[in-house]
Amino acid sequence: MSYVITIDGPAGAGKSTVAKDVARALGINYLDTGAIYRAIALILYESEVKAVDDYIMREALSKIKIELRDKAVLVNGFDVTGEIRTPLVDELASMYSAIPSVRKALLSLQKEQENHGSIVAEGRDVGSVVFPNAQAKFFLTASPEARAKRRYDERVAKGKPADYSEILTAIIERDKNDSSREVSPLTIPEGAMYIDTSDITEQEAVQLILDKVKEVIPNEAK
């Protein structure tokens, strides 16, 4: 029997790394919903489609095909994996993901992944909207300062320009936008285990999740 594990939380909470490690430990698939939204936001922006829910937006969405292949993200056959992890796309994803037609277009794509076996899905509404009946739900968060420091360290490690104050301001603004939007706002899903990673490592967070999963799904998550 297949099962679904969801990990929700704000930007920079370490969801992607934790979700990948949990999926790897359990030998199941990983669904990066954030990458899907980032890819959509990037292509709409580059196509000069304004962030307005109108006919032009819906027409543009009908022509976009997203594929997740191992570690690659393809839009209409083109690999955009490296292009979607930038500060600009961070802002674009938050802006475009608030549009009802965008979320509707991608909801079915995310849901159908459940048909391909057990998955660990991470995002901002996977436990509340996409997979509300998931067998195990988690909400991963950390203080804005801790998340900003992690983003800063990541960029420095990659040799990219980084300004802690700018990153912190962007994260606070992103939190505000994600939590106050009318469609699928960031929220703690019903029944989700709350994990604050401000003072623990990502591996400690992974272990907390694995322990809980084995408790909730003992016959499947061995």
N, C-alpha and C positions, 0 to 999 in steps of 0.2 A: 504494500500500500504506500502510495506517495504522500508526502506531507509538505507543508509550507511553513517556513520560519521568516518572520518579518522583523526588520530592524529600521526603525524610524529615528529621526533626530535632525537637529539643525546643521547648517553648513559648518564643516571643520571639526565635527565631533569624532571623526575617525571611523565613520560607518563603513566606508568602502573597504579599508584594510581589515577591520574586524569581520565583516561579512564574508570576505574572501577566505580568511583563515578558518572561519566556522564551516564554510562550505567544503573547504579542503579537508578539514578534520573529519567531517561526516561523509565525505566522498559523494557529495551531491552538487547540483548546478548552482551557479551564482548569477543573480539577475541584478544588474546595475541600472536601476531606473533613472538615476541621475544622468548617466551618459546618454540615455535616450532623449531626455529633455534638452540636454546641452546640444546634442546634434541637431535637433529640431530648431532650437533657438538660433544656432549658427547659420543654418541654411536659410531660414526666414530672413534673418538680418542681412545676409549677403545677397539675397534676392530682393532686398529693399521692400519687404512686406512689413507694413507697420503693425505694431502690437495693438490691433483693434479687431474685435470679433465681428467681421463683416464677410461679405461674399468673397472678396479677394483673398482673405485669410483662409477661408474654408476651401477655396479652389486650389490654393497653393498647397495646403495640407494633403489634399487628395492625390497630389502628384509626387509626394515624398515617400520613399520606402526606406525603412530603417532595418538594418541587419546587425545582430551581435554575433561575431565569430571569434570564439576563444577570447583573446584580449583586444580584438579589433572592433571598431564601430564604423559601419559603412552607411553612407547616405547615397541612395541611388547608385550604388556600386562603387562609390569613391570612399577611400579610407580617410576618415577625419579624426582618428584617434588622437593624434598629436595636437590638433587644432582646438579641441574642445576643453583643454585644461589650461585656461588663461583667465586672468582677472576680468577681462572684457566679457568672456562667455559666462563667467559667474553671474555678472549683472544681467546679461541677456536672458539666461535661463530663468532667473527669478521673475523677470518682467514678462516673458512669453508664457511661462507656466501658469500665470494667474488668469490666462484667457480660457474661458470655458471650451471653446472649440478645439484648442490645443490639447487640453486634458482629455476631452472626449475621444479625440482621434487616437490618442496613445493608450487609453484605458484597455481597449480590447487587445492591443498588441502585448501589453503586460500580462493580462489575465490568461492569454493563451499559452504562456510559458509553463503554466501549471500542468499542461497536457503532456509535457515532455519529461516528467519525472519530478522527484522532490527538488525543492529549490530554497535558497536563502535569498530573499529579496530585500534590498535596502533602498530607502528614499525618504520622502516626507509625508506620504499618505498611503504607503503600502499596507500598513496594518489597519488603517481606518477606512480606506476606500477601495483599494485594489484587491486586497485579500482579507476582508473583514472576518472571515472564518478560519484564518490561519491557526494551526495547532499550537504555535508558540510565537508570542509577540514580545518585542523589546523596544524600549525607547532609550537611545544612547545620546547623552548630552555632555556638556562641559561648560565652564564659565566662558564668556566671550574672550576674556584675556588669555585663558589657556588655549583656546582654539586659534586665536590670532598668533600666539607664539608658535604653535605647531605649523601653521601656514607659512609664517616668516622663516622658520628653520628649514622647511621643505624647499622653499624658493632659493634660499642661500645655498643649500646643499647642491642644488641644480645649477648654481652659478647665474641665477636670474636676479634682476633688480628687486629689492624688497624694502618696504618701509613699514615698520610695525604699526605706527599710528594710523596709516592709511588702511592697512589690512583690518585693524580693529574696528575702525569706523565703518568699513564696508560690511563686516560681519554683523555689527549691531543693526545696520540698515537692512541687511538681508533678513535677519531675524524678525524685524518689524514687518517687513513686506510679506514674508512667508506666513506669519502668524495672524495677520489681519486681512489677508485676501478673502474675498467672498467665496471662491471656489476651492474646496479641499484645503483649508488652512492647516498649517502645521499644528498638530495636537498630539497628545499622548493617547494612543489607541486604547480602547476599553480592554482591560485584562492584560495590558503590557507590563513587563517588568522594567522598572526605571533604573537606569545605570548612569551614574555621574562619573565621568572619566577624568575629571580635573586633576585628581591626585592618585590615579592608578594608571598602569601601563595598558597598552592595547592588548597585550597578551593576557593580562589579568582580566580584562573585560571579556576576552574570548573564552576564558575558562569559566567565568560566571555564566555565560550563555550556554556553553556546552553542558555544564552541570544541570542547568534548568531544563534544557531540551531533553536530556536523558531521563529527567524526572517526569516530564510531561508526556514524552513519546518513548517510553522504555523499550518497546519491542522493535522500534524502527531505528532510532538514533543510537546505535551501538558503538 
